[in-house]
Amino acid sequence: EYKSNTIYGGSPARKIKEGIFFIHDDCHRFLDEDIKKYEYNDTDKYIYTRDNTTIKFEDIENNLRGTSIKNRVDYLNKITL
């Protein structure tokens, strides 16, 4: 079982670190105060949990198989946006 906010690596994959919070900001330009700002995040907004909107990977793959690139892009946009 793989968990959200966890880094896995290697072959076979093993857990390297957990409790990781990924942000979309450009962290290459972070100053010390930026690092402190993002050091802790108490929200569970970005934690994945299975619910009634969850689509199985198998279903996604089946919907992408054997269709045009445009239809694939349209489908992926529909389920992610």
N, CA, C and O atoms as a Maestro MAE file, in Angstrom:
{
 s_m_m2io_version
 :::
 2.0.0
}

f_m_ct {
 s_m_title
 :::
 protein
 m_atom[324] {
  # First column is atom index #
  i_m_mmod_type
  r_m_x_coord
  r_m_y_coord
  r_m_z_coord
  i_m_residue_number
  s_m_chain_name
  s_m_pdb_residue_name
  s_m_pdb_atom_name
  i_m_atomic_number
  :::
  1 25 0.852 -1.178 0.000 1 A "GLU " " N  " 7
  2 3 0.000 0.000 0.000 1 A "GLU " " CA " 6
  3 2 0.894 1.236 0.000 1 A "GLU " " C  " 6
  4 15 1.816 1.346 0.808 1 A "GLU " " O  " 8
  5 25 0.611 2.165 -0.917 2 A "TYR " " N  " 7
  6 3 1.347 3.417 -0.997 2 A "TYR " " CA " 6
  7 2 0.492 4.527 -0.409 2 A "TYR " " C  " 6
  8 15 -0.713 4.584 -0.652 2 A "TYR " " O  " 8
  9 25 1.110 5.400 0.356 3 A "LYS " " N  " 7
  10 3 0.379 6.460 1.034 3 A "LYS " " CA " 6
  11 2 0.686 7.814 0.422 3 A "LYS " " C  " 6
  12 15 1.742 8.010 -0.179 3 A "LYS " " O  " 8
  13 25 -0.250 8.754 0.579 4 A "SER " " N  " 7
  14 3 -0.055 10.120 0.119 4 A "SER " " CA " 6
  15 2 1.063 10.788 0.902 4 A "SER " " C  " 6
  16 15 1.382 10.400 2.026 4 A "SER " " O  " 8
  17 25 1.647 11.799 0.282 5 A "ASN " " N  " 7
  18 3 2.672 12.636 0.909 5 A "ASN " " CA " 6
  19 2 3.847 11.809 1.418 5 A "ASN " " C  " 6
  20 15 4.402 12.075 2.484 5 A "ASN " " O  " 8
  21 25 4.208 10.810 0.638 6 A "THR " " N  " 7
  22 3 5.312 9.924 0.981 6 A "THR " " CA " 6
  23 2 6.179 9.733 -0.256 6 A "THR " " C  " 6
  24 15 5.667 9.640 -1.372 6 A "THR " " O  " 8
  25 25 7.489 9.677 -0.056 7 A "ILE " " N  " 7
  26 3 8.416 9.472 -1.164 7 A "ILE " " CA " 6
  27 2 8.853 8.013 -1.156 7 A "ILE " " C  " 6
  28 15 9.291 7.485 -0.133 7 A "ILE " " O  " 8
  29 25 8.726 7.370 -2.318 8 A "TYR " " N  " 7
  30 3 9.169 5.995 -2.506 8 A "TYR " " CA " 6
  31 2 10.240 5.989 -3.588 8 A "TYR " " C  " 6
  32 15 10.179 6.787 -4.523 8 A "TYR " " O  " 8
  33 25 11.208 5.112 -3.472 9 A "GLY " " N  " 7
  34 3 12.244 5.021 -4.490 9 A "GLY " " CA " 6
  35 2 12.860 3.640 -4.506 9 A "GLY " " C  " 6
  36 15 12.682 2.847 -3.581 9 A "GLY " " O  " 8
  37 25 13.591 3.369 -5.579 10 A "GLY " " N  " 7
  38 3 14.289 2.098 -5.698 10 A "GLY " " CA " 6
  39 2 13.478 1.052 -6.421 10 A "GLY " " C  " 6
  40 15 12.319 1.265 -6.780 10 A "GLY " " O  " 8
  41 25 14.118 -0.087 -6.625 11 A "SER " " N  " 7
  42 3 13.464 -1.204 -7.288 11 A "SER " " CA " 6
  43 2 13.864 -2.479 -6.560 11 A "SER " " C  " 6
  44 15 15.005 -2.915 -6.711 11 A "SER " " O  " 8
  45 25 13.008 -3.083 -5.799 12 A "PRO " " N  " 7
  46 3 11.604 -2.699 -5.607 12 A "PRO " " CA " 6
  47 2 11.487 -1.416 -4.776 12 A "PRO " " C  " 6
  48 15 12.375 -1.074 -3.995 12 A "PRO " " O  " 8
  49 25 10.373 -0.728 -4.968 13 A "ALA " " N  " 7
  50 3 10.169 0.555 -4.290 13 A "ALA " " CA " 6
  51 2 10.075 0.362 -2.784 13 A "ALA " " C  " 6
  52 15 9.466 -0.590 -2.296 13 A "ALA " " O  " 8
  53 25 10.694 1.290 -2.060 14 A "ARG " " N  " 7
  54 3 10.577 1.287 -0.606 14 A "ARG " " CA " 6
  55 2 10.363 2.721 -0.141 14 A "ARG " " C  " 6
  56 15 10.745 3.672 -0.822 14 A "ARG " " O  " 8
  57 25 9.755 2.860 1.017 15 A "LYS " " N  " 7
  58 3 9.466 4.187 1.548 15 A "LYS " " CA " 6
  59 2 10.768 4.846 1.980 15 A "LYS " " C  " 6
  60 15 11.558 4.264 2.724 15 A "LYS " " O  " 8
  61 25 10.982 6.078 1.499 16 A "ILE " " N  " 7
  62 3 12.178 6.827 1.849 16 A "ILE " " CA " 6
  63 2 11.865 7.873 2.915 16 A "ILE " " C  " 6
  64 15 12.620 8.050 3.871 16 A "ILE " " O  " 8
  65 25 10.736 8.562 2.736 17 A "LYS " " N  " 7
  66 3 10.364 9.616 3.679 17 A "LYS " " CA " 6
  67 2 8.855 9.800 3.633 17 A "LYS " " C  " 6
  68 15 8.238 9.658 2.577 17 A "LYS " " O  " 8
  69 25 8.255 10.121 4.793 18 A "GLU " " N  " 7
  70 3 6.813 10.348 4.823 18 A "GLU " " CA " 6
  71 2 6.521 11.703 5.450 18 A "GLU " " C  " 6
  72 15 7.398 12.326 6.048 18 A "GLU " " O  " 8
  73 25 5.278 12.151 5.306 19 A "GLY " " N  " 7
  74 3 4.895 13.447 5.838 19 A "GLY " " CA " 6
  75 2 5.408 14.589 4.983 19 A "GLY " " C  " 6
  76 15 5.626 15.692 5.483 19 A "GLY " " O  " 8
  77 25 5.604 14.333 3.699 20 A "ILE " " N  " 7
  78 3 6.124 15.336 2.773 20 A "ILE " " CA " 6
  79 2 4.969 16.173 2.249 20 A "ILE " " C  " 6
  80 15 3.896 15.648 1.951 20 A "ILE " " O  " 8
  81 25 5.191 17.463 2.141 21 A "PHE " " N  " 7
  82 3 4.177 18.343 1.573 21 A "PHE " " CA " 6
  83 2 4.749 18.960 0.315 21 A "PHE " " C  " 6
  84 15 5.769 19.647 0.369 21 A "PHE " " O  " 8
  85 25 4.110 18.727 -0.810 22 A "PHE " " N  " 7
  86 3 4.578 19.240 -2.085 22 A "PHE " " CA " 6
  87 2 3.868 20.547 -2.398 22 A "PHE " " C  " 6
  88 15 2.647 20.646 -2.281 22 A "PHE " " O  " 8
  89 25 4.637 21.540 -2.795 23 A "ILE " " N  " 7
  90 3 4.058 22.825 -3.172 23 A "ILE " " CA " 6
  91 2 4.418 23.111 -4.621 23 A "ILE " " C  " 6
  92 15 5.324 22.495 -5.181 23 A "ILE " " O  " 8
  93 25 3.703 24.044 -5.214 24 A "HIS " " N  " 7
  94 3 3.936 24.376 -6.615 24 A "HIS " " CA " 6
  95 2 4.830 25.600 -6.778 24 A "HIS " " C  " 6
  96 15 5.153 25.980 -7.904 24 A "HIS " " O  " 8
  97 25 5.230 26.216 -5.686 25 A "ASP " " N  " 7
  98 3 6.096 27.386 -5.774 25 A "ASP " " CA " 6
  99 2 7.494 26.971 -6.228 25 A "ASP " " C  " 6
  100 15 7.897 25.817 -6.081 25 A "ASP " " O  " 8
  101 25 8.216 27.935 -6.780 26 A "ASP " " N  " 7
  102 3 9.586 27.693 -7.223 26 A "ASP " " CA " 6
  103 2 10.508 27.732 -6.010 26 A "ASP " " C  " 6
  104 15 10.948 28.805 -5.598 26 A "ASP " " O  " 8
  105 25 10.798 26.581 -5.444 27 A "CYS " " N  " 7
  106 3 11.581 26.525 -4.202 27 A "CYS " " CA " 6
  107 2 13.067 26.773 -4.435 27 A "CYS " " C  " 6
  108 15 13.819 26.885 -3.466 27 A "CYS " " O  " 8
  109 25 13.516 26.861 -5.689 28 A "HIS " " N  " 7
  110 3 14.931 27.116 -5.965 28 A "HIS " " CA " 6
  111 2 15.332 28.534 -5.575 28 A "HIS " " C  " 6
  112 15 16.516 28.830 -5.409 28 A "HIS " " O  " 8
  113 25 14.342 29.403 -5.431 29 A "ARG " " N  " 7
  114 3 14.621 30.799 -5.067 29 A "ARG " " CA " 6
  115 2 14.222 31.098 -3.629 29 A "ARG " " C  " 6
  116 15 14.149 32.264 -3.240 29 A "ARG " " O  " 8
  117 25 13.967 30.085 -2.848 30 A "PHE " " N  " 7
  118 3 13.521 30.278 -1.468 30 A "PHE " " CA " 6
  119 2 14.617 30.904 -0.613 30 A "PHE " " C  " 6
  120 15 15.791 30.549 -0.713 30 A "PHE " " O  " 8
  121 25 14.205 31.830 0.217 31 A "LEU " " N  " 7
  122 3 15.070 32.391 1.244 31 A "LEU " " CA " 6
  123 2 14.749 31.680 2.552 31 A "LEU " " C  " 6
  124 15 13.796 30.903 2.615 31 A "LEU " " O  " 8
  125 25 15.528 31.935 3.587 32 A "ASP " " N  " 7
  126 3 15.301 31.273 4.878 32 A "ASP " " CA " 6
  127 2 13.884 31.486 5.387 32 A "ASP " " C  " 6
  128 15 13.274 30.562 5.925 32 A "ASP " " O  " 8
  129 25 13.346 32.710 5.222 33 A "GLU " " N  " 7
  130 3 11.987 32.972 5.713 33 A "GLU " " CA " 6
  131 2 10.933 32.192 4.915 33 A "GLU " " C  " 6
  132 15 9.887 31.827 5.453 33 A "GLU " " O  " 8
  133 25 11.215 31.941 3.628 34 A "ASP " " N  " 7
  134 3 10.295 31.130 2.823 34 A "ASP " " CA " 6
  135 2 10.295 29.681 3.313 34 A "ASP " " C  " 6
  136 15 9.244 29.043 3.388 34 A "ASP " " O  " 8
  137 25 11.459 29.180 3.638 35 A "ILE " " N  " 7
  138 3 11.566 27.809 4.137 35 A "ILE " " CA " 6
  139 2 10.787 27.669 5.437 35 A "ILE " " C  " 6
  140 15 10.063 26.691 5.623 35 A "ILE " " O  " 8
  141 25 10.926 28.630 6.332 36 A "LYS " " N  " 7
  142 3 10.195 28.588 7.605 36 A "LYS " " CA " 6
  143 2 8.688 28.655 7.371 36 A "LYS " " C  " 6
  144 15 7.912 27.994 8.063 36 A "LYS " " O  " 8
  145 25 8.282 29.461 6.387 37 A "LYS " " N  " 7
  146 3 6.854 29.621 6.079 37 A "LYS " " CA " 6
  147 2 6.218 28.289 5.670 37 A "LYS " " C  " 6
  148 15 5.071 28.010 6.021 37 A "LYS " " O  " 8
  149 25 6.961 27.478 4.932 38 A "TYR " " N  " 7
  150 3 6.420 26.223 4.410 38 A "TYR " " CA " 6
  151 2 6.857 24.994 5.200 38 A "TYR " " C  " 6
  152 15 6.551 23.868 4.806 38 A "TYR " " O  " 8
  153 25 7.564 25.191 6.304 39 A "GLU " " N  " 7
  154 3 8.092 24.047 7.045 39 A "GLU " " CA " 6
  155 2 6.993 23.128 7.575 39 A "GLU " " C  " 6
  156 15 7.160 21.909 7.587 39 A "GLU " " O  " 8
  157 25 5.882 23.698 8.010 40 A "TYR " " N  " 7
  158 3 4.758 22.913 8.529 40 A "TYR " " CA " 6
  159 2 3.475 23.335 7.839 40 A "TYR " " C  " 6
  160 15 3.262 24.518 7.573 40 A "TYR " " O  " 8
  161 25 2.626 22.368 7.551 41 A "ASN " " N  " 7
  162 3 1.330 22.646 6.952 41 A "ASN " " CA " 6
  163 2 0.310 21.746 7.635 41 A "ASN " " C  " 6
  164 15 0.388 20.521 7.540 41 A "ASN " " O  " 8
  165 25 -0.637 22.356 8.318 42 A "ASP " " N  " 7
  166 3 -1.598 21.586 9.111 42 A "ASP " " CA " 6
  167 2 -2.886 21.237 8.369 42 A "ASP " " C  " 6
  168 15 -3.799 20.671 8.970 42 A "ASP " " O  " 8
  169 25 -2.980 21.555 7.103 43 A "THR " " N  " 7
  170 3 -4.195 21.247 6.350 43 A "THR " " CA " 6
  171 2 -4.093 19.854 5.722 43 A "THR " " C  " 6
  172 15 -2.998 19.381 5.418 43 A "THR " " O  " 8
  173 25 -5.225 19.216 5.536 44 A "ASP " " N  " 7
  174 3 -5.226 17.935 4.826 44 A "ASP " " CA " 6
  175 2 -5.787 18.104 3.417 44 A "ASP " " C  " 6
  176 15 -6.216 17.138 2.786 44 A "ASP " " O  " 8
  177 25 -5.776 19.338 2.939 45 A "LYS " " N  " 7
  178 3 -6.324 19.670 1.621 45 A "LYS " " CA " 6
  179 2 -5.703 18.824 0.507 45 A "LYS " " C  " 6
  180 15 -6.395 18.454 -0.443 45 A "LYS " " O  " 8
  181 25 -4.438 18.521 0.609 46 A "TYR " " N  " 7
  182 3 -3.747 17.819 -0.468 46 A "TYR " " CA " 6
  183 2 -3.543 16.336 -0.190 46 A "TYR " " C  " 6
  184 15 -2.805 15.672 -0.918 46 A "TYR " " O  " 8
  185 25 -4.172 15.811 0.832 47 A "ILE " " N  " 7
  186 3 -4.015 14.398 1.155 47 A "ILE " " CA " 6
  187 2 -5.088 13.595 0.424 47 A "ILE " " C  " 6
  188 15 -6.283 13.857 0.557 47 A "ILE " " O  " 8
  189 25 -4.642 12.630 -0.336 48 A "TYR " " N  " 7
  190 3 -5.544 11.808 -1.141 48 A "TYR " " CA " 6
  191 2 -6.294 10.821 -0.260 48 A "TYR " " C  " 6
  192 15 -5.707 10.140 0.581 48 A "TYR " " O  " 8
  193 25 -7.581 10.761 -0.468 49 A "THR " " N  " 7
  194 3 -8.399 9.716 0.140 49 A "THR " " CA " 6
  195 2 -9.405 9.246 -0.902 49 A "THR " " C  " 6
  196 15 -9.921 10.040 -1.688 49 A "THR " " O  " 8
  197 25 -9.667 7.975 -0.898 50 A "ARG " " N  " 7
  198 3 -10.626 7.409 -1.853 50 A "ARG " " CA " 6
  199 2 -12.036 7.827 -1.440 50 A "ARG " " C  " 6
  200 15 -12.414 7.701 -0.275 50 A "ARG " " O  " 8
  201 25 -12.815 8.329 -2.410 51 A "ASP " " N  " 7
  202 3 -14.199 8.710 -2.135 51 A "ASP " " CA " 6
  203 2 -15.057 8.379 -3.351 51 A "ASP " " C  " 6
  204 15 -14.615 7.647 -4.236 51 A "ASP " " O  " 8
  205 25 -16.264 8.901 -3.404 52 A "ASN " " N  " 7
  206 3 -17.176 8.555 -4.505 52 A "ASN " " CA " 6
  207 2 -16.773 9.183 -5.837 52 A "ASN " " C  " 6
  208 15 -17.377 8.869 -6.862 52 A "ASN " " O  " 8
  209 25 -15.762 10.067 -5.852 53 A "THR " " N  " 7
  210 3 -15.288 10.645 -7.109 53 A "THR " " CA " 6
  211 2 -14.026 9.946 -7.616 53 A "THR " " C  " 6
  212 15 -13.522 10.284 -8.687 53 A "THR " " O  " 8
  213 25 -13.518 8.990 -6.867 54 A "THR " " N  " 7
  214 3 -12.287 8.297 -7.231 54 A "THR " " CA " 6
  215 2 -12.532 7.398 -8.441 54 A "THR " " C  " 6
  216 15 -13.515 6.659 -8.499 54 A "THR " " O  " 8
  217 25 -11.610 7.478 -9.406 55 A "ILE " " N  " 7
  218 3 -11.676 6.641 -10.605 55 A "ILE " " CA " 6
  219 2 -10.528 5.642 -10.534 55 A "ILE " " C  " 6
  220 15 -9.385 6.026 -10.286 55 A "ILE " " O  " 8
  221 25 -10.820 4.385 -10.747 56 A "LYS " " N  " 7
  222 3 -9.784 3.350 -10.719 56 A "LYS " " CA " 6
  223 2 -8.830 3.548 -11.896 56 A "LYS " " C  " 6
  224 15 -9.257 3.921 -12.988 56 A "LYS " " O  " 8
  225 25 -7.529 3.297 -11.671 57 A "PHE " " N  " 7
  226 3 -6.550 3.421 -12.744 57 A "PHE " " CA " 6
  227 2 -6.903 2.509 -13.912 57 A "PHE " " C  " 6
  228 15 -6.703 2.875 -15.071 57 A "PHE " " O  " 8
  229 25 -7.419 1.339 -13.616 58 A "GLU " " N  " 7
  230 3 -7.815 0.399 -14.668 58 A "GLU " " CA " 6
  231 2 -8.885 1.020 -15.568 58 A "GLU " " C  " 6
  232 15 -8.842 0.854 -16.787 58 A "GLU " " O  " 8
  233 25 -9.844 1.733 -14.973 59 A "ASP " " N  " 7
  234 3 -10.892 2.388 -15.758 59 A "ASP " " CA " 6
  235 2 -10.316 3.515 -16.611 59 A "ASP " " C  " 6
  236 15 -10.717 3.704 -17.759 59 A "ASP " " O  " 8
  237 25 -9.372 4.261 -16.038 60 A "ILE " " N  " 7
  238 3 -8.734 5.333 -16.806 60 A "ILE " " CA " 6
  239 2 -8.003 4.743 -18.002 60 A "ILE " " C  " 6
  240 15 -8.149 5.230 -19.123 60 A "ILE " " O  " 8
  241 25 -7.223 3.704 -17.772 61 A "GLU " " N  " 7
  242 3 -6.489 3.063 -18.860 61 A "GLU " " CA " 6
  243 2 -7.434 2.536 -19.930 61 A "GLU " " C  " 6
  244 15 -7.160 2.689 -21.121 61 A "GLU " " O  " 8
  245 25 -8.534 1.922 -19.532 62 A "ASN " " N  " 7
  246 3 -9.504 1.406 -20.501 62 A "ASN " " CA " 6
  247 2 -10.124 2.529 -21.318 62 A "ASN " " C  " 6
  248 15 -10.374 2.359 -22.511 62 A "ASN " " O  " 8
  249 25 -10.375 3.671 -20.694 63 A "ASN " " N  " 7
  250 3 -10.956 4.801 -21.419 63 A "ASN " " CA " 6
  251 2 -9.954 5.465 -22.356 63 A "ASN " " C  " 6
  252 15 -10.357 6.125 -23.314 63 A "ASN " " O  " 8
  253 25 -8.673 5.307 -22.101 64 A "LEU " " N  " 7
  254 3 -7.648 5.903 -22.961 64 A "LEU " " CA " 6
  255 2 -7.243 4.980 -24.104 64 A "LEU " " C  " 6
  256 15 -6.735 5.440 -25.126 64 A "LEU " " O  " 8
  257 25 -7.460 3.712 -23.938 65 A "ARG " " N  " 7
  258 3 -7.017 2.719 -24.914 65 A "ARG " " CA " 6
  259 2 -7.865 2.786 -26.187 65 A "ARG " " C  " 6
  260 15 -9.093 2.844 -26.131 65 A "ARG " " O  " 8
  261 25 -7.184 2.776 -27.330 66 A "GLY " " N  " 7
  262 3 -7.867 2.650 -28.609 66 A "GLY " " CA " 6
  263 2 -8.652 3.869 -29.048 66 A "GLY " " C  " 6
  264 15 -9.613 3.739 -29.807 66 A "GLY " " O  " 8
  265 25 -8.273 5.039 -28.595 67 A "THR " " N  " 7
  266 3 -8.969 6.251 -29.012 67 A "THR " " CA " 6
  267 2 -7.950 7.273 -29.497 67 A "THR " " C  " 6
  268 15 -6.748 7.098 -29.298 67 A "THR " " O  " 8
  269 25 -8.417 8.317 -30.120 68 A "SER " " N  " 7
  270 3 -7.516 9.319 -30.694 68 A "SER " " CA " 6
  271 2 -6.833 10.137 -29.595 68 A "SER " " C  " 6
  272 15 -7.287 10.174 -28.451 68 A "SER " " O  " 8
  273 25 -5.750 10.781 -29.967 69 A "ILE " " N  " 7
  274 3 -5.030 11.645 -29.021 69 A "ILE " " CA " 6
  275 2 -5.953 12.735 -28.506 69 A "ILE " " C  " 6
  276 15 -5.955 13.028 -27.310 69 A "ILE " " O  " 8
  277 25 -6.742 13.344 -29.393 70 A "LYS " " N  " 7
  278 3 -7.655 14.409 -28.971 70 A "LYS " " CA " 6
  279 2 -8.649 13.891 -27.936 70 A "LYS " " C  " 6
  280 15 -8.895 14.547 -26.924 70 A "LYS " " O  " 8
  281 25 -9.219 12.716 -28.188 71 A "ASN " " N  " 7
  282 3 -10.162 12.134 -27.224 71 A "ASN " " CA " 6
  283 2 -9.484 11.812 -25.895 71 A "ASN " " C  " 6
  284 15 -10.095 11.953 -24.836 71 A "ASN " " O  " 8
  285 25 -8.227 11.382 -25.947 72 A "ARG " " N  " 7
  286 3 -7.488 11.108 -24.712 72 A "ARG " " CA " 6
  287 2 -7.295 12.387 -23.904 72 A "ARG " " C  " 6
  288 15 -7.529 12.419 -22.696 72 A "ARG " " O  " 8
  289 25 -6.863 13.440 -24.595 73 A "VAL " " N  " 7
  290 3 -6.649 14.728 -23.914 73 A "VAL " " CA " 6
  291 2 -7.963 15.245 -23.352 73 A "VAL " " C  " 6
  292 15 -8.009 15.709 -22.213 73 A "VAL " " O  " 8
  293 25 -9.025 15.171 -24.133 74 A "ASP " " N  " 7
  294 3 -10.341 15.624 -23.658 74 A "ASP " " CA " 6
  295 2 -10.771 14.846 -22.418 74 A "ASP " " C  " 6
  296 15 -11.276 15.429 -21.459 74 A "ASP " " O  " 8
  297 25 -10.572 13.539 -22.439 75 A "TYR " " N  " 7
  298 3 -10.949 12.703 -21.291 75 A "TYR " " CA " 6
  299 2 -10.131 13.070 -20.052 75 A "TYR " " C  " 6
  300 15 -10.683 13.227 -18.963 75 A "TYR " " O  " 8
  301 25 -8.827 13.204 -20.220 76 A "LEU " " N  " 7
  302 3 -7.971 13.549 -19.083 76 A "LEU " " CA " 6
  303 2 -8.315 14.922 -18.521 76 A "LEU " " C  " 6
  304 15 -8.319 15.114 -17.305 76 A "LEU " " O  " 8
  305 25 -8.604 15.877 -19.399 77 A "ASN " " N  " 7
  306 3 -9.031 17.203 -18.925 77 A "ASN " " CA " 6
  307 2 -10.340 17.107 -18.153 77 A "ASN " " C  " 6
  308 15 -10.519 17.770 -17.131 77 A "ASN " " O  " 8
  309 25 -11.244 16.283 -18.643 78 A "LYS " " N  " 7
  310 3 -12.553 16.135 -17.992 78 A "LYS " " CA " 6
  311 2 -12.426 15.578 -16.575 78 A "LYS " " C  " 6
  312 15 -13.124 16.031 -15.667 78 A "LYS " " O  " 8
  313 25 -11.549 14.609 -16.381 79 A "ILE " " N  " 7
  314 3 -11.457 13.981 -15.060 79 A "ILE " " CA " 6
  315 2 -10.513 14.709 -14.111 79 A "ILE " " C  " 6
  316 15 -10.485 14.403 -12.918 79 A "ILE " " O  " 8
  317 25 -9.743 15.662 -14.617 80 A "THR " " N  " 7
  318 3 -8.782 16.339 -13.740 80 A "THR " " CA " 6
  319 2 -9.086 17.803 -13.507 80 A "THR " " C  " 6
  320 15 -8.579 18.386 -12.548 80 A "THR " " O  " 8
  321 25 -9.883 18.404 -14.339 81 A "LEU " " N  " 7
  322 3 -10.142 19.851 -14.185 81 A "LEU " " CA " 6
  323 2 -11.431 20.116 -13.460 81 A "LEU " " C  " 6
  324 15 -11.794 21.273 -13.249 81 A "LEU " " O  " 8
  :::
 }
 m_bond[323] {
  # First column is bond index #
  i_m_from
  i_m_to
  i_m_order
  :::
  1 1 2 1
  2 2 3 1
  3 3 4 2
  4 3 5 1
  5 5 6 1
  6 6 7 1
  7 7 8 2
  8 7 9 1
  9 9 10 1
  10 10 11 1
  11 11 12 2
  12 11 13 1
  13 13 14 1
  14 14 15 1
  15 15 16 2
  16 15 17 1
  17 17 18 1
  18 18 19 1
  19 19 20 2
  20 19 21 1
  21 21 22 1
  22 22 23 1
  23 23 24 2
  24 23 25 1
  25 25 26 1
  26 26 27 1
  27 27 28 2
  28 27 29 1
  29 29 30 1
  30 30 31 1
  31 31 32 2
  32 31 33 1
  33 33 34 1
  34 34 35 1
  35 35 36 2
  36 35 37 1
  37 37 38 1
  38 38 39 1
  39 39 40 2
  40 39 41 1
  41 41 42 1
  42 42 43 1
  43 43 44 2
  44 43 45 1
  45 45 46 1
  46 46 47 1
  47 47 48 2
  48 47 49 1
  49 49 50 1
  50 50 51 1
  51 51 52 2
  52 51 53 1
  53 53 54 1
  54 54 55 1
  55 55 56 2
  56 55 57 1
  57 57 58 1
  58 58 59 1
  59 59 60 2
  60 59 61 1
  61 61 62 1
  62 62 63 1
  63 63 64 2
  64 63 65 1
  65 65 66 1
  66 66 67 1
  67 67 68 2
  68 67 69 1
  69 69 70 1
  70 70 71 1
  71 71 72 2
  72 71 73 1
  73 73 74 1
  74 74 75 1
  75 75 76 2
  76 75 77 1
  77 77 78 1
  78 78 79 1
  79 79 80 2
  80 79 81 1
  81 81 82 1
  82 82 83 1
  83 83 84 2
  84 83 85 1
  85 85 86 1
  86 86 87 1
  87 87 88 2
  88 87 89 1
  89 89 90 1
  90 90 91 1
  91 91 92 2
  92 91 93 1
  93 93 94 1
  94 94 95 1
  95 95 96 2
  96 95 97 1
  97 97 98 1
  98 98 99 1
  99 99 100 2
  100 99 101 1
  101 101 102 1
  102 102 103 1
  103 103 104 2
  104 103 105 1
  105 105 106 1
  106 106 107 1
  107 107 108 2
  108 107 109 1
  109 109 110 1
  110 110 111 1
  111 111 112 2
  112 111 113 1
  113 113 114 1
  114 114 115 1
  115 115 116 2
  116 115 117 1
  117 117 118 1
  118 118 119 1
  119 119 120 2
  120 119 121 1
  121 121 122 1
  122 122 123 1
  123 123 124 2
  124 123 125 1
  125 125 126 1
  126 126 127 1
  127 127 128 2
  128 127 129 1
  129 129 130 1
  130 130 131 1
  131 131 132 2
  132 131 133 1
  133 133 134 1
  134 134 135 1
  135 135 136 2
  136 135 137 1
  137 137 138 1
  138 138 139 1
  139 139 140 2
  140 139 141 1
  141 141 142 1
  142 142 143 1
  143 143 144 2
  144 143 145 1
  145 145 146 1
  146 146 147 1
  147 147 148 2
  148 147 149 1
  149 149 150 1
  150 150 151 1
  151 151 152 2
  152 151 153 1
  153 153 154 1
  154 154 155 1
  155 155 156 2
  156 155 157 1
  157 157 158 1
  158 158 159 1
  159 159 160 2
  160 159 161 1
  161 161 162 1
  162 162 163 1
  163 163 164 2
  164 163 165 1
  165 165 166 1
  166 166 167 1
  167 167 168 2
  168 167 169 1
  169 169 170 1
  170 170 171 1
  171 171 172 2
  172 171 173 1
  173 173 174 1
  174 174 175 1
  175 175 176 2
  176 175 177 1
  177 177 178 1
  178 178 179 1
  179 179 180 2
  180 179 181 1
  181 181 182 1
  182 182 183 1
  183 183 184 2
  184 183 185 1
  185 185 186 1
  186 186 187 1
  187 187 188 2
  188 187 189 1
  189 189 190 1
  190 190 191 1
  191 191 192 2
  192 191 193 1
  193 193 194 1
  194 194 195 1
  195 195 196 2
  196 195 197 1
  197 197 198 1
  198 198 199 1
  199 199 200 2
  200 199 201 1
  201 201 202 1
  202 202 203 1
  203 203 204 2
  204 203 205 1
  205 205 206 1
  206 206 207 1
  207 207 208 2
  208 207 209 1
  209 209 210 1
  210 210 211 1
  211 211 212 2
  212 211 213 1
  213 213 214 1
  214 214 215 1
  215 215 216 2
  216 215 217 1
  217 217 218 1
  218 218 219 1
  219 219 220 2
  220 219 221 1
  221 221 222 1
  222 222 223 1
  223 223 224 2
  224 223 225 1
  225 225 226 1
  226 226 227 1
  227 227 228 2
  228 227 229 1
  229 229 230 1
  230 230 231 1
  231 231 232 2
  232 231 233 1
  233 233 234 1
  234 234 235 1
  235 235 236 2
  236 235 237 1
  237 237 238 1
  238 238 239 1
  239 239 240 2
  240 239 241 1
  241 241 242 1
  242 242 243 1
  243 243 244 2
  244 243 245 1
  245 245 246 1
  246 246 247 1
  247 247 248 2
  248 247 249 1
  249 249 250 1
  250 250 251 1
  251 251 252 2
  252 251 253 1
  253 253 254 1
  254 254 255 1
  255 255 256 2
  256 255 257 1
  257 257 258 1
  258 258 259 1
  259 259 260 2
  260 259 261 1
  261 261 262 1
  262 262 263 1
  263 263 264 2
  264 263 265 1
  265 265 266 1
  266 266 267 1
  267 267 268 2
  268 267 269 1
  269 269 270 1
  270 270 271 1
  271 271 272 2
  272 271 273 1
  273 273 274 1
  274 274 275 1
  275 275 276 2
  276 275 277 1
  277 277 278 1
  278 278 279 1
  279 279 280 2
  280 279 281 1
  281 281 282 1
  282 282 283 1
  283 283 284 2
  284 283 285 1
  285 285 286 1
  286 286 287 1
  287 287 288 2
  288 287 289 1
  289 289 290 1
  290 290 291 1
  291 291 292 2
  292 291 293 1
  293 293 294 1
  294 294 295 1
  295 295 296 2
  296 295 297 1
  297 297 298 1
  298 298 299 1
  299 299 300 2
  300 299 301 1
  301 301 302 1
  302 302 303 1
  303 303 304 2
  304 303 305 1
  305 305 306 1
  306 306 307 1
  307 307 308 2
  308 307 309 1
  309 309 310 1
  310 310 311 1
  311 311 312 2
  312 311 313 1
  313 313 314 1
  314 314 315 1
  315 315 316 2
  316 315 317 1
  317 317 318 1
  318 318 319 1
  319 319 320 2
  320 319 321 1
  321 321 322 1
  322 322 323 1
  323 323 324 2
  :::
 }
}
